[in-house]
């Protein structure tokens, strides 16, 4: 039988559970969702014929409490396994089909579960990969000097989610190769120069403004969110956090300050995440921008 997995489309932690299932040899149908699409699309996906699936996994996504309550009364509830690590979804702990641990990332939570179910699924290279993903997603890579974690994030930007999945299924299946291959290193050198130019351009475009009691930097950016957020924060230590607006995909918030809680800020704006890395969707803003640009002249 097949497994279904519903996970986050936009980062390494979102797609890595798909890689783990494929490495385990499972036949898997996966759905990669934007954060703002979760409440609409998860019920639609779970409204399909679920008889063909042995397990249904949801990873690295914050479900509303209403959605948890809906799942909890469904006859197929025993097939559902949710793995969340966002503090904004703390109510997940009240449901037997959910695992919540804010000290882990979605990938490491899921990997821990897979090892319990399949004890043979323990390989040093995969363990190392999961550790790098955790450091990347929880923003530990800076303090730990984990440059492989950062390079995984850069490779995700280069490959995109689908090619990244295919690439690392092949890579991690071969114990004789490094996690970052020679081919990857060549691509990363080119990408490093591209990121530098992108940062320089966005640094010139950065606007500063106040939000609540915070001083934030705001920039319109579609790529390199974590990298750009860190570089802009380093360049502007006077700012409490950086907000990167992608009209097609939402707002990403990044900080390196311990006295700023971005999960709380994002939650108040309809999103969620972690203390130093969070975000929220802006679907209605896109509509407003289109209407503002193409407004009809009054007659």
Residue frames as qw, qx, qy, qz and C-alpha x, y, z in Angstrom:
[[0.000, 0.885, 0.466, 0.000, 0.00, 0.00, 0.00],
 [0.362, 0.589, -0.014, 0.722, 0.94, 3.63, -0.41],
 [0.341, -0.546, -0.405, 0.650, 1.72, 6.34, 2.09],
 [0.178, 0.839, 0.255, 0.446, 0.53, 9.92, 1.67],
 [0.479, -0.391, -0.258, 0.743, 2.52, 12.83, 3.05],
 [0.098, 0.903, 0.274, 0.317, 1.37, 16.45, 3.18],
 [0.630, -0.425, -0.106, 0.642, 4.16, 18.87, 3.97],
 [0.010, -0.877, -0.010, 0.480, 5.59, 22.35, 3.53],
 [0.752, 0.592, 0.186, 0.222, 6.68, 23.32, 0.02],
 [0.208, 0.951, -0.089, 0.210, 9.04, 26.16, 0.80],
 [0.151, -0.799, 0.562, -0.152, 12.03, 24.85, 2.73],
 [0.370, 0.363, -0.854, 0.048, 14.43, 21.97, 3.33],
 [0.241, -0.060, 0.815, -0.524, 12.62, 20.87, 6.49],
 [0.686, 0.277, 0.180, -0.648, 9.39, 20.60, 4.54],
 [0.762, 0.426, -0.379, -0.307, 10.63, 18.37, 1.73],
 [0.099, 0.488, -0.852, 0.161, 13.09, 16.22, 3.69],
 [0.610, -0.033, 0.677, -0.409, 10.39, 13.92, 5.18],
 [0.820, 0.479, -0.026, -0.312, 9.50, 12.99, 1.59],
 [0.398, 0.628, -0.667, 0.046, 13.16, 12.09, 1.01],
 [0.292, -0.338, 0.820, -0.358, 13.18, 9.90, 4.14],
 [0.788, 0.191, 0.423, -0.406, 10.10, 7.96, 3.06],
 [0.743, 0.592, -0.261, -0.169, 11.58, 7.35, -0.38],
 [0.171, 0.586, -0.770, 0.183, 14.87, 6.19, 1.16],
 [0.536, -0.161, 0.717, -0.416, 12.87, 3.78, 3.30],
 [0.014, -0.014, 0.915, 0.404, 11.53, 2.26, 0.08],
 [0.308, 0.494, 0.676, -0.452, 7.93, 3.28, 0.64],
 [0.177, 0.468, 0.595, 0.629, 5.61, 4.06, -2.26],
 [0.142, -0.528, -0.407, 0.732, 4.67, 7.61, -1.47],
 [0.161, 0.728, 0.445, 0.496, 2.26, 10.21, -2.82],
 [0.374, -0.387, -0.308, 0.785, 3.31, 13.65, -1.61],
 [0.090, 0.860, 0.385, 0.322, 1.66, 17.05, -1.60],
 [0.454, -0.091, -0.190, 0.866, 3.72, 20.22, -1.03],
 [0.076, -0.849, -0.507, -0.131, 1.66, 23.08, 0.36],
 [0.145, 0.495, -0.163, 0.841, 2.16, 26.77, 0.94],
 [0.105, -0.147, -0.709, 0.681, 1.43, 27.83, 4.51],
 [0.351, 0.168, 0.130, -0.912, -1.53, 29.96, 3.47],
 [0.598, 0.076, -0.563, -0.565, -3.15, 26.99, 1.65],
 [0.094, 0.101, -0.947, 0.291, -3.15, 24.56, 4.59],
 [0.368, 0.200, 0.610, -0.673, -6.65, 25.22, 5.94],
 [0.660, 0.416, -0.094, -0.619, -8.26, 24.93, 2.50],
 [0.589, 0.434, -0.634, -0.249, -6.26, 22.10, 0.93],
 [0.050, -0.241, 0.925, -0.290, -5.69, 19.67, 3.81],
 [0.586, 0.200, 0.581, -0.528, -9.44, 18.91, 4.19],
 [0.701, 0.520, -0.207, -0.442, -9.70, 18.48, 0.42],
 [0.362, 0.464, -0.808, -0.018, -6.79, 16.03, 0.34],
 [0.155, -0.081, 0.899, -0.401, -8.21, 14.12, 3.30],
 [0.649, 0.301, 0.287, -0.636, -11.57, 14.02, 1.56],
 [0.488, 0.404, -0.675, -0.379, -10.17, 11.67, -1.09],
 [0.955, -0.114, -0.223, -0.157, -10.52, 7.90, -1.03],
 [0.172, -0.749, 0.597, -0.229, -8.08, 7.09, 1.77],
 [0.959, -0.119, 0.216, -0.143, -8.46, 3.29, 1.60],
 [0.834, 0.469, -0.164, 0.241, -5.42, 3.02, -0.67],
 [0.169, 0.710, -0.464, 0.502, -3.14, 4.61, 1.94],
 [0.718, -0.240, -0.591, 0.279, -1.62, 2.75, 4.85],
 [0.412, -0.520, -0.303, 0.684, -0.36, 5.93, 6.54],
 [0.209, 0.840, 0.243, 0.437, -1.08, 9.61, 6.07],
 [0.574, -0.330, -0.219, 0.717, 1.61, 11.95, 7.37],
 [0.102, 0.939, 0.154, 0.290, 1.45, 15.72, 7.86],
 [0.714, -0.282, -0.118, 0.630, 4.80, 17.33, 8.61],
 [0.358, -0.129, 0.045, 0.924, 6.18, 20.83, 9.16],
 [0.154, -0.467, -0.413, -0.767, 2.75, 22.50, 8.88],
 [0.113, 0.084, 0.599, -0.788, 0.72, 24.28, 11.54],
 [0.219, -0.455, -0.770, -0.392, -2.88, 23.08, 11.49],
 [0.335, -0.439, 0.115, -0.826, -5.58, 25.15, 13.16],
 [0.251, -0.071, 0.835, -0.484, -7.18, 23.75, 16.28],
 [0.707, 0.297, 0.165, -0.620, -10.45, 23.52, 14.33],
 [0.659, 0.436, -0.560, -0.250, -8.72, 21.26, 11.80],
 [0.094, 0.264, -0.908, 0.312, -7.34, 19.06, 14.59],
 [0.491, 0.098, 0.596, -0.628, -10.84, 18.72, 16.03],
 [0.744, 0.392, -0.159, -0.518, -12.21, 17.78, 12.61],
 [0.490, 0.394, -0.777, -0.031, -9.56, 15.08, 12.09],
 [0.141, -0.235, 0.825, -0.495, -10.13, 13.76, 15.61],
 [0.635, 0.180, 0.504, -0.556, -13.70, 12.64, 14.79],
 [0.615, 0.455, -0.451, -0.460, -12.99, 11.05, 11.41],
 [0.974, -0.095, 0.145, -0.147, -13.21, 7.24, 11.01],
 [0.834, 0.401, -0.175, 0.338, -9.76, 7.18, 9.38],
 [0.247, -0.922, 0.240, -0.174, -8.09, 9.06, 12.24],
 [0.829, -0.412, 0.341, 0.162, -5.81, 6.09, 13.07],
 [0.785, 0.393, 0.200, 0.436, -4.03, 6.53, 9.73],
 [0.154, 0.919, -0.028, 0.362, -3.09, 10.14, 10.48],
 [0.723, -0.373, -0.148, 0.562, 0.27, 11.10, 11.99],
 [0.157, 0.947, 0.040, 0.279, 1.06, 14.80, 12.44],
 [0.728, -0.216, -0.135, 0.636, 4.59, 16.01, 13.22],
 [0.087, 0.908, 0.123, 0.391, 4.82, 19.65, 14.22],
 [0.649, -0.195, -0.295, 0.674, 7.46, 21.72, 15.96],
 [0.067, 0.505, 0.097, 0.855, 5.98, 25.22, 15.82],
 [0.097, -0.166, -0.657, 0.729, 5.16, 26.85, 19.15],
 [0.387, 0.068, -0.054, -0.918, 2.12, 28.50, 17.55],
 [0.713, -0.070, -0.538, -0.444, 0.55, 25.03, 17.22],
 [0.048, -0.336, 0.800, -0.494, 0.98, 24.08, 20.89],
 [0.726, -0.021, 0.296, -0.620, -2.57, 22.67, 21.09],
 [0.689, 0.321, -0.605, -0.235, -1.34, 19.72, 18.97],
 [0.093, 0.290, -0.874, 0.379, -0.20, 18.03, 22.19],
 [0.553, 0.018, 0.494, -0.670, -3.85, 17.40, 23.07],
 [0.837, 0.331, -0.109, -0.422, -4.35, 14.99, 20.16],
 [0.819, -0.274, 0.500, 0.068, -3.18, 11.39, 20.14],
 [0.808, 0.447, 0.282, 0.260, -2.28, 11.43, 16.43],
 [0.279, 0.905, -0.136, 0.289, 0.07, 14.42, 16.76],
 [0.770, -0.260, -0.153, 0.563, 3.69, 14.71, 17.89],
 [0.081, 0.953, 0.013, 0.292, 4.84, 18.16, 19.01],
 [0.738, -0.427, -0.032, 0.521, 8.36, 19.12, 20.04],
 [0.209, 0.978, 0.006, 0.004, 9.57, 22.70, 19.59],
 [0.412, -0.706, 0.508, 0.271, 13.19, 21.64, 20.21],
 [0.577, 0.036, 0.723, 0.379, 13.17, 19.57, 17.02],
 [0.292, 0.327, -0.359, -0.824, 12.40, 20.28, 13.38],
 [0.834, 0.192, 0.069, -0.513, 9.74, 18.49, 11.35],
 [0.693, 0.441, -0.567, -0.061, 12.35, 16.26, 9.69],
 [0.146, 0.351, -0.828, 0.413, 14.02, 15.16, 12.93],
 [0.587, -0.041, 0.489, -0.644, 10.65, 14.47, 14.57],
 [0.860, 0.307, -0.115, -0.392, 9.60, 12.37, 11.61],
 [0.532, 0.467, -0.698, 0.106, 12.94, 10.56, 11.44],
 [0.208, -0.290, 0.771, -0.528, 12.67, 9.66, 15.14],
 [0.766, 0.126, 0.305, -0.552, 9.24, 8.15, 14.44],
 [0.790, 0.441, -0.368, -0.214, 10.50, 6.18, 11.41],
 [0.261, 0.456, -0.808, 0.267, 13.38, 4.71, 13.41],
 [0.469, -0.132, 0.671, -0.559, 10.91, 3.50, 16.04],
 [0.830, 0.299, 0.165, -0.441, 8.73, 1.87, 13.38],
 [0.881, 0.436, -0.152, 0.106, 11.60, 0.58, 11.25],
 [0.623, -0.707, 0.254, 0.219, 14.67, -0.07, 13.46],
 [0.776, 0.097, 0.366, 0.505, 16.72, -1.00, 10.40],
 [0.329, 0.829, 0.209, 0.400, 16.39, 2.59, 9.12],
 [0.432, -0.865, 0.134, 0.216, 19.52, 3.91, 10.83],
 [0.781, 0.357, 0.085, 0.505, 22.43, 5.01, 8.65],
 [0.471, -0.459, -0.097, 0.747, 25.21, 7.45, 9.62],
 [0.190, 0.128, 0.366, 0.902, 24.86, 9.56, 6.50],
 [0.260, -0.632, -0.565, -0.463, 21.10, 9.97, 6.96],
 [0.523, -0.663, -0.394, 0.363, 21.61, 10.77, 10.66],
 [0.394, -0.254, 0.074, 0.880, 24.08, 13.49, 9.69],
 [0.009, 0.368, 0.501, 0.783, 21.73, 14.88, 7.07],
 [0.387, -0.719, -0.556, -0.156, 18.87, 15.09, 9.60],
 [0.509, -0.559, -0.229, 0.613, 21.16, 16.90, 12.07],
 [0.257, -0.017, 0.264, 0.930, 22.07, 19.45, 9.38],
 [0.171, -0.546, -0.574, -0.585, 18.39, 20.01, 8.54],
 [0.480, -0.711, -0.476, 0.194, 17.63, 20.57, 12.24],
 [0.446, -0.406, -0.038, 0.797, 20.43, 23.10, 12.55],
 [0.114, 0.203, 0.435, 0.870, 19.27, 24.90, 9.42],
 [0.274, -0.609, -0.597, -0.444, 15.60, 25.04, 10.32],
 [0.526, -0.744, -0.366, 0.190, 16.05, 26.01, 13.98],
 [0.201, 0.918, -0.142, 0.312, 18.70, 28.55, 13.03],
 [0.753, -0.600, 0.216, 0.164, 21.40, 26.75, 15.05],
 [0.844, 0.345, 0.094, 0.400, 23.78, 26.55, 12.10],
 [0.185, 0.867, -0.171, 0.430, 25.23, 30.02, 12.78],
 [0.495, -0.733, 0.391, -0.254, 26.20, 29.38, 16.42],
 [0.891, -0.187, 0.407, 0.069, 27.37, 25.84, 15.59],
 [0.003, 0.646, -0.580, -0.497, 29.27, 26.84, 12.47],
 [0.631, 0.179, 0.754, 0.042, 27.38, 24.18, 10.49],
 [0.163, 0.498, -0.377, -0.764, 28.17, 25.30, 6.96],
 [0.016, 0.099, 0.938, 0.333, 26.77, 22.10, 5.45],
 [0.124, 0.610, 0.709, -0.331, 23.36, 23.09, 6.85],
 [0.149, 0.699, -0.024, -0.699, 23.63, 26.49, 5.17],
 [0.047, 0.308, -0.737, -0.599, 24.70, 24.84, 1.92],
 [0.137, 0.357, 0.923, 0.044, 21.62, 22.61, 2.00],
 [0.179, 0.746, 0.411, -0.493, 19.50, 25.75, 2.16],
 [0.099, 0.618, -0.384, -0.679, 21.39, 27.25, -0.77],
 [0.063, -0.057, 0.915, 0.394, 20.99, 24.07, -2.80],
 [0.219, 0.560, 0.767, -0.224, 17.25, 24.16, -2.15],
 [0.206, 0.765, 0.043, -0.609, 17.17, 27.63, -3.71],
 [0.040, 0.449, -0.690, -0.566, 19.13, 26.32, -6.72],
 [0.022, 0.060, 0.971, 0.232, 17.23, 23.08, -7.34],
 [0.573, -0.180, -0.158, -0.783, 13.72, 23.95, -6.19],
 [0.652, -0.286, 0.535, -0.455, 11.68, 21.51, -4.12],
 [0.951, 0.207, 0.088, -0.210, 11.13, 18.69, -6.64],
 [0.681, 0.561, -0.417, 0.220, 14.69, 18.49, -8.00],
 [0.161, -0.606, 0.623, -0.468, 16.04, 18.81, -4.46],
 [0.838, -0.164, 0.382, -0.354, 14.02, 15.75, -3.43],
 [0.926, 0.369, -0.081, 0.003, 15.26, 13.70, -6.39],
 [0.384, 0.706, -0.496, 0.329, 18.86, 14.83, -5.90],
 [0.232, -0.531, 0.666, -0.469, 19.10, 13.92, -2.22],
 [0.939, -0.038, 0.205, -0.272, 17.24, 10.62, -2.54],
 [0.850, 0.435, -0.232, 0.188, 20.10, 9.56, -4.82],
 [0.182, 0.696, -0.503, 0.479, 22.78, 11.24, -2.73],
 [0.495, -0.481, 0.530, -0.493, 21.75, 9.83, 0.66],
 [0.977, 0.052, 0.057, -0.196, 21.27, 6.33, -0.75],
 [0.784, 0.421, -0.302, 0.341, 25.02, 6.19, -1.46],
 [0.666, -0.724, -0.018, 0.179, 27.14, 5.98, 1.69],
 [0.761, -0.015, 0.161, 0.629, 30.35, 6.42, -0.29],
 [0.270, 0.577, 0.194, 0.746, 29.69, 10.07, -1.23],
 [0.143, -0.130, -0.409, 0.892, 29.63, 13.29, 0.77],
 [0.168, 0.687, 0.625, -0.330, 26.33, 15.01, 1.58],
 [0.263, 0.872, -0.074, -0.406, 27.56, 17.98, -0.44],
 [0.862, 0.213, 0.336, 0.313, 28.92, 16.50, -3.66],
 [0.424, -0.229, 0.308, 0.820, 31.63, 17.95, -5.89],
 [0.102, 0.497, 0.592, 0.626, 28.92, 18.95, -8.37],
 [0.297, -0.846, -0.441, 0.029, 27.05, 20.69, -5.56],
 [0.494, -0.563, 0.004, 0.663, 30.20, 22.57, -4.54],
 [0.307, 0.113, 0.449, 0.832, 30.57, 23.94, -8.07],
 [0.113, -0.690, -0.564, -0.439, 26.99, 25.14, -8.09],
 [0.458, -0.776, -0.337, 0.273, 27.38, 26.69, -4.64],
 [0.457, -0.267, 0.132, 0.838, 30.36, 28.77, -5.77],
 [0.056, 0.368, 0.490, 0.788, 28.26, 30.30, -8.52],
 [0.356, -0.726, -0.554, -0.194, 25.36, 30.73, -6.11],
 [0.515, -0.528, -0.269, 0.619, 27.55, 32.47, -3.53],
 [0.219, -0.047, 0.222, 0.949, 28.29, 35.27, -5.97],
 [0.198, -0.494, -0.600, -0.597, 24.63, 35.48, -6.90],
 [0.475, -0.687, -0.523, 0.168, 23.61, 35.78, -3.23],
 [0.423, -0.354, -0.092, 0.829, 26.19, 38.51, -2.68],
 [0.030, 0.164, 0.381, 0.909, 24.80, 40.57, -5.58],
 [0.359, -0.587, -0.643, -0.335, 21.23, 39.90, -4.41],
 [0.489, -0.601, -0.425, 0.468, 22.06, 41.09, -0.89],
 [0.291, -0.179, 0.072, 0.937, 23.75, 44.26, -2.18],
 [0.133, -0.343, -0.509, -0.778, 20.69, 45.11, -4.26],
 [0.477, -0.627, -0.594, -0.161, 18.20, 44.38, -1.48],
 [0.487, -0.422, -0.337, 0.687, 20.29, 46.25, 1.07],
 [0.094, 0.029, 0.182, 0.978, 19.91, 49.36, -1.08],
 [0.362, -0.398, -0.545, -0.643, 16.14, 48.80, -1.24],
 [0.404, -0.356, -0.756, 0.371, 15.72, 48.20, 2.51],
 [0.236, -0.636, -0.112, -0.726, 13.15, 50.43, 4.21],
 [0.263, -0.075, -0.761, 0.589, 12.92, 50.95, 7.96],
 [0.436, -0.485, -0.216, -0.726, 9.74, 51.45, 9.92],
 [0.212, -0.231, 0.730, -0.607, 8.18, 50.74, 13.30],
 [0.645, -0.245, -0.602, -0.403, 5.82, 47.94, 14.26],
 [0.710, -0.612, -0.343, 0.059, 4.49, 47.83, 17.81],
 [0.399, -0.878, 0.207, 0.162, 7.58, 48.64, 19.90],
 [0.783, -0.105, 0.423, 0.443, 9.99, 47.23, 17.33],
 [0.214, 0.765, -0.327, -0.512, 12.16, 48.83, 14.69],
 [0.799, 0.119, 0.575, 0.127, 12.15, 46.62, 11.63],
 [0.012, 0.441, -0.561, -0.700, 13.70, 46.55, 8.20],
 [0.705, 0.435, 0.486, -0.279, 11.37, 45.77, 5.29],
 [0.039, 0.455, -0.645, -0.613, 12.33, 44.61, 1.82],
 [0.851, 0.328, 0.068, -0.404, 10.52, 42.99, -1.10],
 [0.013, 0.522, -0.841, -0.145, 12.32, 39.72, -1.81],
 [0.892, 0.104, -0.148, -0.414, 11.42, 36.37, -3.36],
 [0.866, 0.219, -0.416, 0.170, 14.60, 34.37, -2.78],
 [0.540, 0.232, -0.540, 0.603, 17.24, 33.44, -0.19],
 [0.446, -0.768, -0.204, -0.411, 15.02, 34.30, 2.77],
 [0.794, -0.558, -0.093, 0.223, 17.15, 32.89, 5.57],
 [0.675, 0.056, 0.070, 0.732, 20.43, 34.00, 4.03],
 [0.116, 0.612, 0.184, 0.761, 19.13, 37.46, 3.18],
 [0.534, -0.783, -0.214, -0.236, 17.56, 37.90, 6.61],
 [0.790, -0.430, -0.054, 0.433, 20.84, 37.07, 8.33],
 [0.538, 0.208, 0.138, 0.805, 22.93, 39.32, 6.07],
 [0.079, -0.713, -0.222, -0.661, 20.56, 42.27, 6.45],
 [0.655, -0.734, -0.178, -0.030, 20.41, 41.81, 10.23],
 [0.760, -0.234, 0.004, 0.606, 24.21, 41.74, 10.40],
 [0.355, 0.378, 0.194, 0.833, 24.42, 44.87, 8.28],
 [0.260, -0.570, -0.082, -0.775, 21.83, 46.67, 10.43],
 [0.404, -0.147, -0.799, 0.421, 22.27, 45.68, 14.10],
 [0.161, 0.013, 0.299, -0.941, 20.10, 48.64, 15.08],
 [0.624, -0.078, -0.367, -0.685, 17.04, 46.79, 13.68],
 [0.609, -0.231, 0.620, -0.438, 15.06, 44.34, 15.81],
 [0.654, 0.137, 0.740, 0.082, 14.10, 42.12, 12.88],
 [0.082, 0.275, -0.566, -0.772, 13.87, 41.90, 9.11],
 [0.633, 0.418, 0.541, -0.363, 10.58, 41.43, 7.20],
 [0.077, -0.240, 0.711, 0.656, 10.92, 40.07, 3.66],
 [0.597, 0.424, 0.360, -0.578, 7.79, 40.42, 1.57],
 [0.106, -0.049, 0.844, 0.523, 7.12, 38.07, -1.33],
 [0.509, 0.152, 0.011, -0.847, 3.85, 39.19, -2.91],
 [0.706, 0.122, -0.566, -0.408, 3.36, 35.71, -4.39],
 [0.699, -0.031, -0.704, 0.125, 4.18, 33.78, -1.24],
 [0.618, -0.708, -0.339, 0.054, 3.86, 35.69, 2.02],
 [0.038, -0.882, 0.320, -0.342, 6.07, 37.47, 4.53],
 [0.844, -0.065, -0.405, 0.345, 9.17, 35.93, 6.12],
 [0.306, -0.904, 0.172, -0.244, 10.49, 37.33, 9.40],
 [0.837, 0.086, -0.346, 0.415, 14.06, 36.83, 10.61],
 [0.245, -0.900, 0.238, -0.271, 16.05, 38.02, 13.62],
 [0.683, 0.199, -0.585, 0.389, 19.22, 37.14, 15.47],
 [0.147, -0.467, 0.412, -0.768, 18.18, 38.88, 18.68],
 [0.277, -0.156, -0.917, 0.241, 17.23, 36.87, 21.75],
 [0.099, 0.323, 0.524, -0.782, 14.82, 39.52, 23.04],
 [0.483, 0.253, -0.242, -0.803, 12.53, 39.36, 19.96],
 [0.464, 0.116, 0.868, -0.130, 9.89, 36.64, 19.57],
 [0.254, 0.208, -0.515, -0.792, 8.93, 36.42, 15.90],
 [0.154, -0.268, -0.943, -0.121, 6.59, 33.46, 16.51],
 [0.003, -0.579, -0.600, 0.552, 4.43, 35.72, 18.65],
 [0.149, 0.485, -0.161, -0.846, 4.47, 38.50, 16.05],
 [0.210, 0.088, -0.789, -0.571, 3.66, 36.13, 13.17],
 [0.068, -0.368, -0.917, 0.139, 0.89, 34.41, 15.15],
 [0.110, 0.592, 0.383, -0.701, -0.85, 37.76, 15.69],
 [0.285, 0.502, -0.346, -0.739, -0.74, 38.27, 11.91],
 [0.873, 0.242, 0.053, -0.420, -2.24, 34.89, 11.07],
 [0.680, 0.476, -0.556, 0.037, 0.97, 32.89, 10.70],
 [0.837, -0.525, 0.153, -0.026, 3.47, 31.15, 12.92],
 [0.678, 0.551, -0.405, 0.272, 6.91, 29.65, 13.18],
 [0.756, -0.225, -0.368, 0.493, 9.83, 29.93, 15.56],
 [0.344, -0.808, -0.170, 0.447, 11.24, 32.61, 17.82],
 [0.248, -0.589, 0.348, 0.686, 13.87, 33.70, 15.31],
 [0.057, 0.111, -0.717, -0.685, 12.28, 32.62, 12.02],
 [0.347, 0.455, 0.732, -0.370, 8.56, 32.95, 11.29],
 [0.023, 0.016, -0.521, -0.853, 6.14, 34.01, 8.59],
 [0.399, 0.471, 0.621, -0.482, 2.57, 34.55, 7.46],
 [0.379, 0.384, 0.688, 0.485, 0.57, 34.61, 4.23],
 [0.078, 0.465, 0.079, -0.878, -0.71, 37.70, 2.39],
 [0.295, 0.354, 0.808, 0.365, -3.19, 36.34, -0.18],
 [0.106, 0.858, 0.489, -0.118, -5.65, 39.23, 0.22],
 [0.197, -0.743, 0.187, 0.612, -2.85, 41.78, -0.25],
 [0.330, -0.045, 0.710, 0.620, -2.12, 40.39, -3.71],
 [0.164, 0.667, 0.697, 0.208, -5.71, 41.02, -4.74],
 [0.120, -0.901, -0.214, 0.357, -5.54, 44.54, -3.31],
 [0.314, -0.493, 0.426, 0.690, -2.33, 45.30, -5.25],
 [0.275, 0.256, 0.760, 0.530, -3.88, 44.13, -8.53],
 [0.039, 0.818, 0.573, 0.036, -7.00, 46.22, -7.95],
 [0.237, -0.819, -0.010, 0.522, -4.89, 49.24, -7.03],
 [0.314, -0.289, 0.563, 0.708, -2.79, 48.99, -10.21],
 [0.033, 0.229, 0.759, 0.609, -5.66, 48.28, -12.58],
 [0.116, 0.546, 0.598, -0.575, -8.29, 50.47, -11.00],
 [0.276, 0.612, 0.576, 0.467, -10.86, 51.91, -13.41],
 [0.086, 0.098, -0.065, 0.989, -11.08, 55.63, -13.77],
 [0.175, 0.501, 0.666, -0.525, -14.18, 57.04, -12.15],
 [0.176, 0.439, 0.624, 0.622, -16.85, 58.05, -14.62]]
